[in-house]
Amino acid sequence: MEIVESIHQARGKVLRDRKSAAAWGHLGEVLLAHTFNREATLCFEQAERLDPGEPAWPYLQGLDLFSHDPEACIPCLQRAVSRSDARQVVPRLLLAEALLERGRLDEAQALLEDVRTVDPSNLRAQLLFGRLEILRQNWQAGLNHLEACRNDLHARKRTATLRAEVWNQLGDTEKALAEQRQAAELPTDQPWPDPFYEKVLKFQMGLRARFMAVDYLTQAGRFPEVLQLLNQTVEKYPSSLEGWMRLGEAWFRAQKLDRAQECFRKATRLAPDLAEAWFRLGCIQAQSHSPEAEESFRQAIRCKPHYSQAHFNLGQCLKERGRRDDAAAEFREALRCRPDYDLARAALRDLESQKK
């Protein structure tokens, strides 16, 4: 209902003024926010016809096409670049990436040089310069550009993958394997900042869209905005179990244990048979050394008898209270549920050695 209302309001602005580029663009943004991509593109095309000087409308068309049709996205992004101030580097960077995908290296280099002129330390440009040199088989130059990106949250996984490719081409198998291992261990790179798309995200409505926005903001490391959005979500949807669980995790990540505990308590009331809610509540209580943790882990086990982590954590609670035999029984149960649970095996071994 929230999504329908949002689209209805945006459409109403268009109906009131069909010659307003801003109204058509806003409707396109609302539609794109809710994955009505084809309909959004039609709106952006109309907005662009009415206001040919605005870079956002062709940029958003190109952004939508980028993942599945790099060739078709290039004219859209070229129009966006031609209408952008030199300091608006995001359209230039996305266009450079699309050109690299199509092997149009000289055009990509010209754009990257433009970005470097206004923003010499831009790491997204450095990553693309590295790809450019690799495509030209200038292996050492590629490594030099990639060096600056190795620890950046937006680029480190991709950087490790590219460096592995370079070392493999240079015949250094050991370094190539080391980079491949690092790439496999690293989390997914966070999305690059994109003011055009971030504006679209603000129009997302409905639970699923809100959680998609939470995922995007989490990947971007923007935790205050994650907390704000999740708080708004549970206010709007107080019966959303996923909302309370996600908010609890966010407060736990922020080390606000009292607030996290409140969220997981709410989740257990909404879903008394959800083992994960009881388990997360127990983890918060255990961290604050609350005696309630034991009962929360027992509730998790009642809901899911083969929950190895709950057995292990219950064992830890019992061990802290000096109930070693009961703790050992829980560690054994954790191992029965999951025979490769090394932490439980080590904890059991430790208890048995203390008896000797």
N, C-alpha and C positions, 0 to 999 in steps of 0.2 A: 504494500500500500504506500509506503514511504517513497519507493522508487516511482510508482505511477504518479504520485502527487508532484514529485520533483520534475518529471518530464512534462506533465500537464502544465505546470507553471511556466516552464521554459518555452513550451509551444505557444502558450497564451501571449507571451511577449512578441513572438513572431507574428501571430495573427493580428495583434494590435498595430504592428509597424513592419510590414513586409519588406520595406526598403532599409531596414536597420541591419547593417553588417554585424553589429555587436549582438543583436538578438539572435541572428542565425548562428553566429559563432558560439554563443552561450548554449543554444540548443544542441549544437554539435558536441560541445564539451560534456554536457550532461549525458547525451546518448553514448559517447565514447566511454565515459566513466562506468557505464553499465553494460559495456561490451556490445552495444548495437552499432558495430563498426561501419557497416555499409551505409546505414542511415546517417551516421555522424559525418561520413565523408561527403554525402550529398549536401549537408548543411554547411560544411567547411567550404565546399566549392562555391556555394551561393554567397557565403560571407566574403570570399575572396573576390568574386565578381563585383560585389558592392563596395568593397574597400581593398583595392589592389595593392595598397601600400603597407598593409599589416602582415608581418612575417608569421604570426602564430597560425593562421589558417592553412597556408601551404605546408608549414612545418608539421602540423599534426596529421595532415594527409600523408606526408612522407614517413612520419614515425610509424603510423599504422601499417604502411606497406613494407617497411624496412625488413621485418623478420621473414616475410614470405615472398617478397618480390623486389629485391634490391635494385633491379634495373628500372622498374616503374617508379620507385621512390625518388630516383635521382632528379628528374625534372621538378618535382615538388620541392625538394630540399634546395635546389638551385634557386628557385624563386624566393624561398625563405631567406637564403643567404643574401640575395640581391637587395632585399628589403630590410636587412638587419643592420644595425649599427655595428661598427667593427668590434666593439667590446662585447657584443652578443656572440660568444664563441660556440655555444652549444649547437646551433644549426650547422656551423662550419665543420665541427668535429664529427657530427653524424654523417654529413655529406662526404667528408674525407673517408670515413669508414666504409660507406657504401661504394665509393669509387675504388677503394682498395679491393673490395670483394669482386669488383668487375675487372680488375687488372688495369685500371686507368691511373697509373702511378704518378705521372707528371701532374695531372690535375689535383690529385690528392696532396702531393707535396706542396703545391702552391697554396692550398688552403691551410695546411699545417704551418707554413711559413707565416701566413697572415696571423694565425693564432699566436705563434711564438713572438711576433712583434708586439702584441698588446698584452700577452700573459706568458712571459718567458719560462715560468716555473710550472706551467700546466702539465700535470702528470698524464692526463688522458692524451694530450698531444704527444708526449714522450713515448707512450705505449704505441701510438699509431706510427710515429717515426720509426720505432723499432720494427714494427711489422713491415713498413715500407722498405727498410734496408734489407730485411730478410727476404722479401719478395724479389729484391734485386740481387740477392745472393752476396750481399756485403755483410758477411757474418759478424765480423768484429764490430763494425759500426752498429749493427743491430743490438749486440750485447751491451754496447756502451749506452745506448738509449734506454734499454730495459733495466739497467742497473738502478736507476732512480725509482723504478716502480716496484721493486722487490718487496717492500714492506707496506705498500699502500693497500688499504682495505678494499678499494675499488678495482685493483688490478693484479694483486699478488698471485692468484691462482693462474690467471691467463699468462702472466709474466713467466711463471715457472714452466708452463707448457711450451711457450715460445722458446725459452732458453734451452729446454731439453731438445727441441728440434734443431737449434743451432749447434749445440755440442755434438749431436748425432751427425750432423753434416760435417763437422770438423774432425770427426773420427775419435772423439773422446767419450768412449762408452760409459766410463765410470761417472763422469760428470752428468752425462745425459740421464743415466739411471737415477742419480741423486735428485735431479730436478723433477723427474717423473714421479718419484716417491713423494717429494714435497707437494707437487701439484695434487696428488691423490689424497693427501692428508689435509690440505687446506680447505676451509669452508668455501662455499660459493662466493664469488666477488660481490660486493655490494654495488647497487646501481649507481651510476654517475649522477651527480646533481643535474636536474633538468627542470628549470622553472616553468616551462610550458606544460610538461606532463604533471608536475606537482600541482599546478592550478586545476587540472582536470581531476586529480585525486580528491580535491576538496569537495567536489560535487557528488562523490559516491554516496549512495544511500542504500538502505537495506542491510541486513546482517552480513550476507556473503560479501557484498561490496566493501563493507566496513572492515571485515577481516582481511580482505585483499589489500586494503590500504594499510592496515596494521603490519602485514607482512612486508610491504614495500618500505615503510618507515623503519621497521626493525632492521632490515637489511642495510638501510642507509645509516644506522646507528643513531637515529633521532628519537631517543627514548622519552624525553619529555612529551613529545607529540604523540608517541604511542600511548603513554599513560592518559593523556588528555582524551584521545579518541576512544580508548577502551572505557574510561569513566563515562563519557557521553553515551557509549553504546549500552552499558548496563542500565543507565538511567532511562534510555529510550526502550530497551528490551530487558526488563528486569527478570524475565523468566528464561533468558538465554544462558543455558549451561555453559556453552563454549565461551561466551563473553566473560562469565565469572572465572572460569578456569584460566583464560588468557590473562585477565586482569590480575589474578593471584600470582601467576608466573612473573608478570611484569613488576609487581610490587616486591616479589621475592628477589628479582634481579636487582632492584633498587635498594635491597636490604631493609625494606620497610616490613618487618616480619609481622607486626600486629595487623597491618592492613592486608597483607597476604593471607594471614590466617582467617580473617573475616571473609575474604572472598572464597576460600576453600570450604569454610563452614557453610556458606550460602550454597555452594555447589553440592555439598552432601545433603542439604535439605531438599534441593531441587531433584537430586538423583541419588536416593539412599543406597541404591545397589551398584553405584559406579565405584569400582575398586580404586581407580586412579585418583578420584577426588579424596577418598579417605587416605590414600597413600601420601598425596601431596600435603594434606593437612598434617599427617603424622610427621613428615619431614620438617615442616616448619616448627611444630611443637618440639621435636627432638633437638633442633638447633637452639631453641631457647630453653632446653632442659626441662620442659614441662612433663609432669607425670602422665598427662593425657595422651602423650604420643603412643604409649603402649596400646591403649584401647583403640586408637585410630588405626594402627597397623593390624590389630586383630580384626577390625571391621573390614579392612581391605582384603584380608585373607578369607573372611567369611564370604565376601562377594566373589572372590577369585582364588580358590584354594591353591592353585599352582603358581601363585604370584611370588616368584623367587626373591625379588628385591624386598618385598614386604616381609617375608620370613627372615631375611638377612637383617633388615633394620630392626625388626622386633627382637632378634637375637642381640643386637647391639644395645638396645634399651635394657633388656634383662641382664646383660653382662654388667652394665653400669650400675645396676641395682644389686649386684652381688649374687644374682640368681644364676650361677654358672651352669648348673645342669640343665635348667630350662633354656638358657642361651644356646648351649651345645645342641640341644634337640632342634632348635630353630635353624641353626646353621646346617645341621644334617638335612633338614627338610628343604632348605634352599638348594642344597646340592642334589637332592633327589629330583627336585623340579628342573634344575639346570646343572647337569654334571660338570660343565666346564666353568662353573662360577668360582674363579680363583680366589676372590676376596673371601668368600664363605669358607673355602678350604683352608686358607691361611688363618682365618679367625678361629676355626675349629682346632687347627693344629696348635695355635697359641694357647687356647684353653687347656688342651690335653697336656701340653708341656708344663703348664703351671701346676698340674696335679702331682707331677713327679717330684 
